[in-house]
């Protein structure tokens, strides 16, 4: 989740119950060139731990060198991204681009495992397309070269984010008697019921949640409550949503600086207040505001407007997958 899963966002996911967090993916080429943007993504804070730093790239030397740089940041885990389907990543044989060459995927992973003292995990997809799904074999081969866990987004590269995630492949991977490492399921986990299904029906060892946590970090709390009680907790109140949004904004400014912090926060206002009737009047002002004081004033107006009607409004989580183990990206 590039430009999303940064320290301010991860802080909120941790606060509301995520057990483990991953950084946004970081370019290996950027790290070895000491590019400012890539190096900044290595920032992790003690209140996030345990945390994994995720890297991507298609060149073995660059990936091994970047792994050494990651090691200096002292994450608990180094994760390799073999799942991103975006064109400018795939064209470099990085992300899911490597799914066209499984042998290279295995040899690259082996080199990284050998070159770092950190535990190495992998995030991947089912395959390049429907005709090349080899995820059962891939999981076993990556285990055999030393990875400690695998997270599977249950779509192919060609699917991008369309259609449905095919969770039956989690069950097939888990049913391989030679596989001993944990398997985490990812894709379309957007409710407590679906998270539970991933465990009970398909045998996953954990669930990774990404898109469903954008603007709704409360999903981790909701899942844990459901697992413990079999019931849904009360939905987040208007006050909780506003507090999360303000915290996100202020931490973004603190970490990125005022100009960039305000600019990159704009993508989050819609998700934070998804489902609020007539919210466009506030959102359209928030996404063009350039001063913190103006943004806070708009949020106060939003609070006053909806406080009058909160009992009549159903605030539902956006159905859209940060990371959580249970035992609670995705």
C-alpha positions in Angstrom: 0.0 0.0 0.0 2.4 2.6 -1.3 2.0 6.1 0.2 -0.7 4.6 2.6 1.0 2.3 5.1 3.3 4.9 6.6 4.0 5.5 10.3 0.9 7.7 10.9 -1.4 5.1 9.3 0.3 2.2 11.0 0.0 3.9 14.4 -3.8 3.9 14.1 -3.9 0.3 12.9 -1.9 -0.7 15.9 -4.0 1.3 18.2 -7.1 -0.4 17.1 -5.8 -4.0 17.3 -3.5 -5.0 14.4 -0.9 -7.4 15.8 1.8 -6.9 13.2 2.4 -4.1 10.7 4.2 -3.9 7.4 5.7 -0.8 5.8 4.6 0.3 2.4 6.8 -1.4 -0.1 10.2 0.2 -0.7 12.2 0.1 -4.0 15.5 -1.8 -3.7 16.9 0.4 -6.4 15.9 3.5 -4.4 17.6 2.2 -1.2 20.9 1.4 -2.8 20.9 4.9 -4.5 20.2 6.4 -1.1 17.1 8.1 -2.6 15.5 10.3 0.1 11.9 9.0 -0.4 13.0 5.4 -0.2 15.2 5.9 2.9 12.4 7.8 4.6 10.2 4.8 4.3 12.6 2.9 6.6 11.4 4.9 9.6 9.8 2.7 12.2 8.8 3.6 15.7 8.8 1.5 18.9 5.1 1.7 19.3 4.6 -0.1 16.0 6.5 -3.2 16.8 6.5 -6.0 15.7 6.9 -4.5 12.2 8.2 -5.8 8.9 9.9 -3.7 6.2 8.8 -4.7 2.7 11.1 -4.4 -0.4 10.6 -4.9 -4.1 12.9 -5.2 -7.1 13.9 -7.5 -9.9 17.7 -7.4 -9.7 19.4 -9.8 -7.3 22.3 -7.6 -6.4 20.1 -4.6 -5.7 17.8 -6.7 -3.6 20.6 -8.3 -1.5 22.2 -4.9 -1.0 18.9 -3.3 0.0 18.3 -6.2 2.5 21.5 -5.2 4.2 20.3 -1.6 4.4 16.9 -2.7 5.8 18.7 -4.8 8.5 20.2 -1.5 9.9 16.7 -0.2 10.5 16.1 -3.2 12.9 12.6 -4.5 11.9 11.4 -7.8 13.2 10.9 -9.1 9.6 12.1 -8.4 6.1 9.3 -9.0 3.6 9.6 -9.4 -0.2 6.9 -8.1 -2.4 6.1 -10.5 -5.2 2.5 -9.3 -5.5 2.2 -5.8 -6.8 0.5 -5.9 -10.2 1.1 -2.2 -11.2 2.6 -1.8 -14.6 5.7 0.3 -13.7 6.7 -2.3 -11.1 5.9 -5.4 -13.3 7.8 -4.1 -16.3 11.0 -4.3 -14.1 10.3 -8.0 -13.3 9.5 -6.9 -9.8 6.3 -7.4 -7.8 4.1 -9.9 -9.6 6.2 -9.5 -12.7 8.5 -12.2 -11.3 5.6 -14.7 -11.4 6.5 -15.3 -15.0 9.8 -16.9 -13.9 9.3 -19.0 -10.8 12.9 -20.3 -10.9 14.2 -16.7 -10.7 11.7 -16.0 -7.9 13.2 -18.9 -5.9 16.8 -18.0 -6.6 16.3 -14.4 -5.7 14.6 -15.3 -2.5 17.4 -17.7 -1.6 20.0 -15.0 -2.1 18.1 -12.6 0.1 17.7 -15.2 2.9 21.4 -16.0 2.7 22.4 -12.3 2.8 20.5 -11.2 5.8 20.2 -12.2 9.5 16.5 -11.1 9.5 13.6 -13.5 9.2 12.4 -13.3 5.6 8.7 -13.5 4.6 7.1 -13.3 1.2 3.9 -11.6 -0.1 2.7 -12.9 -3.4 -0.2 -13.7 -5.7 -1.6 -16.9 -7.0 0.2 -16.6 -10.3 0.6 -14.5 -13.4 -2.7 -15.6 -14.9 -5.2 -18.4 -14.7 -3.0 -20.7 -16.8 0.1 -20.3 -14.6 -1.2 -20.8 -11.0 1.6 -22.7 -9.2 1.1 -21.3 -5.7 1.2 -24.7 -4.0 4.6 -25.4 -5.6 5.8 -21.9 -5.1 5.0 -21.9 -1.3 6.9 -25.1 -0.8 10.0 -24.1 -2.8 10.2 -20.7 -1.0 9.9 -22.5 2.3 12.8 -24.8 1.2 15.1 -21.8 0.6 14.4 -20.4 4.0 11.4 -18.1 4.2 9.6 -18.1 7.5 6.0 -17.3 6.3 4.1 -16.6 3.2 1.2 -14.2 2.6 -1.0 -14.9 -0.4 -3.2 -12.4 -2.1 -5.7 -14.8 -3.7 -5.8 -13.2 -7.2 -3.6 -13.5 -10.2 -1.6 -10.6 -11.6 -4.0 -10.4 -14.5 -6.9 -9.9 -12.1 -5.4 -6.8 -10.6 -8.0 -5.9 -8.0 -11.1 -7.1 -10.0 -13.3 -10.1 -9.4 -13.2 -12.2 -6.3 -10.2 -13.4 -4.4 -10.1 -17.2 -4.6 -9.6 -18.4 -1.1 -9.7 -22.0 -2.0 -6.1 -21.8 -2.9 -5.2 -21.0 0.7 -6.7 -24.4 1.6 -4.8 -26.1 -1.2 -1.5 -24.6 0.0 -2.3 -25.6 3.6 -3.1 -29.1 2.6 0.3 -29.7 1.2 1.8 -32.0 3.9 5.3 -30.8 3.1 4.5 -27.2 4.0 5.4 -26.3 7.6 5.5 -22.4 7.5 2.6 -20.2 8.4 0.3 -19.2 5.5 -1.6 -15.9 5.7 -4.6 -15.1 3.6 -5.2 -11.8 1.9 -7.7 -10.3 -0.4 -11.4 -9.3 0.2 -11.2 -9.6 3.9 -13.5 -6.7 4.8 -15.6 -8.0 7.7 -15.2 -10.1 10.9 -17.2 -12.9 9.3 -14.9 -13.1 6.3 -11.9 -13.0 8.5 -13.3 -15.9 10.5 -14.0 -17.8 7.3 -10.4 -17.5 6.3 -9.4 -19.3 9.4 -12.2 -21.9 9.9 -13.1 -22.8 6.3 -9.7 -22.4 4.6 -7.2 -23.0 7.3 -5.1 -19.8 7.2 -2.7 -19.1 10.0 -3.4 -15.4 9.9 -5.1 -12.8 7.8 -3.6 -9.8 6.1 -5.7 -6.7 5.7 -5.0 -3.8 3.5 -7.7 -1.9 1.6 -10.4 -2.5 4.2 -8.4 -0.7 6.8 -8.0 2.5 4.8 -10.1 5.1 6.7 -11.3 2.2 8.9 -8.5 1.1 11.2 -11.3 0.0 13.6 -11.6 -3.2 11.5 -8.9 -4.9 13.6 -10.8 -4.2 16.8 -14.0 -5.4 15.2 -12.5 -8.7 14.1 -11.0 -9.4 17.5 -14.2 -8.6 19.3 -16.1 -10.9 16.9 -13.6 -13.8 17.4 -13.8 -13.4 21.2 -17.6 -13.0 21.6 -19.3 -14.0 18.3 -21.0 -10.6 18.3 -20.3 -7.3 16.6 -19.1 -4.4 18.7 -20.8 -1.0 18.5 -19.6 0.8 15.3 -17.0 3.5 15.8 -18.6 6.7 17.0 -18.4 10.0 15.2 -16.0 11.2 17.9 -13.7 8.1 17.3 -13.7 8.7 13.6 -12.8 12.4 14.0 -10.1 11.6 16.6 -8.6 9.0 14.2 -8.7 11.5 11.3 -7.1 14.3 13.3 -4.5 12.0 14.8 -3.6 10.8 11.3 -3.3 14.3 10.0 -1.2 15.7 12.8 1.1 12.7 12.8 1.5 13.0 9.0 2.5 16.6 9.3 4.9 15.7 12.1 6.5 13.0 10.0 6.4 14.4 6.5 6.3 18.2 7.1 3.3 20.4 6.8 3.0 20.7 3.1 3.4 17.1 2.2 1.5 15.9 5.3 -1.5 17.9 4.3 -1.3 16.9 0.6 -1.0 13.2 1.2 -3.7 13.2 3.9 -6.3 14.2 1.2 -6.7 10.6 0.0 -7.9 9.6 3.5 -10.8 12.0 4.2 -13.2 10.1 1.9 -12.7 6.7 3.5 -12.8 8.1 7.1 -16.3 9.5 6.5 -17.6 7.0 3.9 -21.3 6.4 4.4 -22.1 9.8 5.9 -25.0 11.3 4.1 -24.2 14.6 2.4 -20.6 14.4 3.3 -19.4 15.7 -0.1 -19.9 19.3 1.2 -17.2 18.7 3.7 -14.9 16.4 1.8 -14.7 18.8 -1.2 -13.4 21.5 1.1 -11.0 19.2 3.0 -9.2 18.1 -0.1 -8.4 21.6 -1.2 -7.5 23.1 2.1 -3.8 24.0 2.6 -3.7 25.1 6.2 -4.0 23.0 9.3 -6.3 25.5 11.0 -8.7 25.5 8.0 -8.8 21.7 8.1 -9.5 21.6 11.8 -12.3 24.2 11.4 -14.0 22.1 8.7 -13.7 19.0 10.9 -15.3 20.9 13.7 -18.2 21.9 11.4 -18.5 18.3 10.3 -18.7 17.2 13.9 -21.4 19.8 14.7 -23.4 18.8 11.7 -23.5 15.1 12.2 -23.7 15.2 16.0 -27.3 16.3 15.6 -28.1 13.2 13.6 -25.7 10.5 14.8 -28.4 8.2 16.2 -30.1 8.2 12.8 -27.0 7.4 10.7 -25.6 4.0 10.1 -21.8 4.3 9.9 -20.6 1.2 8.1 -17.1 0.2 7.3 -16.2 0.6 3.6 -16.0 -2.8 1.9 -12.7 -2.3 0.4 -7.1 -5.6 2.7 -1.9 -3.4 7.5 -1.6 -6.8 8.8 -3.1 -8.7 11.7 -2.4 -12.1 13.1 -4.7 -14.1 15.1 -3.6 -16.9 17.0 -5.1 -10.9 13.4 -2.5 -6.9 4.8 -3.9 -6.4 4.0 
